[in-house]
């Protein structure tokens, strides 16, 4: 009888200790999955010191502009801002950001790749929980999402690919990594003129017309094109209106060709070239194929 009572008492005590330990360890609530994007300027140590300083300034400017855009509520209907933290430099030429909506990372990859062109940037995109509380600066955080993003970045570097993904499921990881490898290889062959054509075309979609609607070609005969002079590749606010439209319509296919079809004449006017010259330049750059791949990646991440 005494032995039975002793065993029961010890059992109760052990159960109490287990509950107390679980309670103390569980002071942080279970973290929902987030997406972490880690990027790095490729082979930056081989870049001339002055050029590297200019690239870092351009990168900071781009990160600030993207952060301001993607930390706005309402970009995705009924959801908080897609970007949960700052887009911040975390050491040397490396930067990080944490996303509530992984699809928004596609826009960040595009903008940074084009702003720093022709210099290469490599990205790792990881999905998973956090082991710390959500903070404003990604350097203050850790967890499986960060570990997977870091492993993905290492794979992207090893394969000389634009981006690798990890944590979205084996099949989606492979598809995303292959898509970004292909579109990155194509975009890295762009000439400066081709990049100028692409940015000018997107700028015309982003610029309001006289009627206040983006992307319309209606204007009085002989009037200068709306939107002003074309965007320089390394300056200005993000020019990805097509991806913003796709973010705002989750689950619905957005055809990029329909978005850009009506503004090529205006873009050519702004560039001071003929529409035929612009069309040939876009075709040589593989612009619509690259854009279609980006939209496919966005839809995969938005599922």
N, C-alpha and C positions, 0 to 999 in steps of 0.2 A: 504493500500500500504506500509506504513512504517512498519507495523507489519510483512508483508510478507517478506520485505527486511531484517528485523532483524532476522527472523527465518532462512532465507537462509544463512545469514552471520554466525550465530551460527552453522548451519549445516556444512558449509565449514570449520570453525575453528575446530570443533570436528573431522572432517575427517582428517584434517591436523595433529592434535594431535595424532590420532590413527596411522597414517602412520609413524610419528616420533617415537612413542613408539615401533611400530613393527620393525622399522629399527634399533633402539638402542638395542632391545632385540635380534635381529637376527644377531648380530655381529659374533656369532659362526654359521657356516654353518651347515645344517642338517647333523647329524652323520650317516654314514652307520652302519648297525648292525655289532657287533663284538661278539666274544665268550670270556667269562672270566672264567678262571679256578681258583678256590680257594681250597687249600688243607691244611690239618692239621694232625699232628701226634696224633693218638688216645691215650687218657689216658696218655699223656706224663708226667703229674705230679706224676704218680705212678712209673715212671722209675727211677732207681738209677741215682744219679747226674752224675757220671762218664760215665755211659752208655748213658745218654741223651746227654752229650757233644759230645761223639763219633758219635751219630746219627745225631746231628746237623752239625758236620763237614762233614759227608757223604752226608747229604742232600744238603749242600752248594756246594760240589763238583759235585753232580749230576745235580743240577740246572744250574751250570756254563756250564757243558758239553752239556746239552740239549739246553741251550740258544745259545751256539756257533753253534750248528748244525741247529737249526730251524730258526735262523735269516739270513740264507743264501738265496739269491734270486735263483730261478731256481729249487728248490725242487719240486714245483708244476709247470709244464710247462706253460709259459706265464703269470705267476703270481708273485707278490712280495713275500718276505719271509713269511711263515705261521705265525710266531710269531712276533707280532707288538711291544712288549715291552720286558723289562727284565723279567726273571723268578726270582722273588725276595722274600726273606723273608720279611714279613711285620709286624711281631710281634710274639715273642715267637717261636713256632714251626709252625707257619702258613706262607703260601707262596701263591703268586698270579702271574698270567700272562694273557695277553690279546692277543687273536689270531685273525688274519684275516681269517684264515682257521681253522674252528673248528675241522676238522678231525685230525689235528696234536695233539690235546689234548689227543687222544687215546694213542699215543706213550709216552707222558709225564706220563700219569697215569700208564702205564705198567712199565716204567723204575723206577719211584720213588717207586712204590709198591714193586718191586723186590729188589731194592737196600737197602730198609729199612727192608725187611723181616727178622725175623718173626714179627716185630712190625707192627701194623696196621696203615694205613693212610686212611683218609676219604676225599672225593672230592665233590665239588659242581661245576657244569658246567652250566653257564647261557648265554643266547643269548639275545641281544637287543642293543639299541643305547647307546651312551655316552652323558652325560650332560656337559662334559668338553672336552677340546682339547686333542688329543692323545699325551701322554707324554712318556718319556723313562721308567719311573718307575711307576708301577701300583698304588702305594700309592698316587700319585698325581692326580688320576682320580676318576670319580664317574659317576653314571648314572644307568638307568634300568638294563643294562647288569650285573653290579656289584650287584645290589639288588637281582636279580634273582639267581645269583651264590651263594650269601650268604644264601638265602632261601633254595636252593637246598642242600647246605652243612648241614644246620640244619636238613633237612629231612634225609640225609644219616646218620648223627649221630644218629637220633632217631630210625632209622631202623637197625642200625649196618650194613649198606651196604657200599660197596666200593665207589660208586658214585651215585648221583641223578642229574637229568637234569631238567632245566626249561627254557622256552622261545623258544623251537623248535616246538611248537605245541603239544597239549595234547597227541595225539597218539604217536608221536616220543619221547616225554618226558617219557611216560610210558614204551615204548619198550627199550629205552636206559637205564633207571633206572633198569629195570628187568634184562637186559643182564649183566650189571656191577655187580648187586647184586649176580647173579649166578656165574659169573667167579671169582669174588672176594672171594666168600665163598669157591670155589674149590682151588684157589691159596693159600689162607691162611692156608690150610691144608698141603701144601708142606713141605717135610722135606728139610733140608739143602742140602742133596745129590741130591734130585730131582731138586732143583733149580740150582745146579751146572751142572747137565745134560742139563737142558734147555738152560742155558747161553752158555755152551760149544757148543751146537748144532748151536745156532744162530751165534756164533763167527765164525764158519767154513763157514757159508754163507757169512759173511762180509769179511772174509779173501780172498785175491786174490790167485788164483792158480798159478802154474808156467806159464800157458798160459795167465795169466792176466785177467781171467774171474772169477767173484765171483760164488761160489757154484758148481764148477766142481770137479769131482772126479778123473780126469785123472792125473796120476803121474807115474814116473818110478817105477818099482817093487822094493820094499824094501826101498824106500826113506821115510824119516819121513814126517808125515802129515804137510800140510801147516797150517799156522796160529799160530804155537807155542803152548805154554801151554794153557789150558782152562782158561776162564775168572773167576776170583773170583767174587762172587755175589755182593760184595760191592765196586768194583773198576773198573777203565777203562772207555773208551768211551761207549756211548750207543750201545747196540747190538740188534737192531730191524730192520734188513735189510728187512724183509718181509713187515713191515708197511711202510718203506720208499719207497719200490717198489709200494705199493698200493697208497700212496700219489702221486707218480709220474704218476699214470695211472688213473686219476679220471674218473668214469663212466665205468671202465672196471673191471671185476671180476678177482682178483688175487687169485689163489688157493694156500693156504699156504702149503698143502701137497706136491705139485709139487716143491716148493722152497726148502723144507727140505729133500726130498726123496733121493737126490744124495749125501748128506754129512754126513749121519749117521755113515758110516764106518770111515771117517776121525775124527769125533767127538769122537767116541769110542777109536780110537788110541790115540788121545790127552789126553783122560781121563785115559788111561791105563786099559780099561775094554773091554769086548767082545761086539760086536754089539748087540747080543741077550740081554745082561744085560742092555745096554742102551735102547733098544726097550721096555723092560719090565718096566724100570723106567719111561720112557715117557708115557707109557700107564697108569701106576698107577697114574701119576700126572694129567691125563686128558689133556695132553699138546695140542693135536690137537683140542680137543673140545674148550678149552679156546682160542686158537689162532683163530679158526673159528668165535667165538663170538666177538673177538676184531676186526676182519676184517669186520664183519657185522655191528658193531657199526661205524667203519670208513666210510663205504659206506653210512650209513644213514646220517652221519654228512656232507658228501661231496656232497649230493644232492643239 
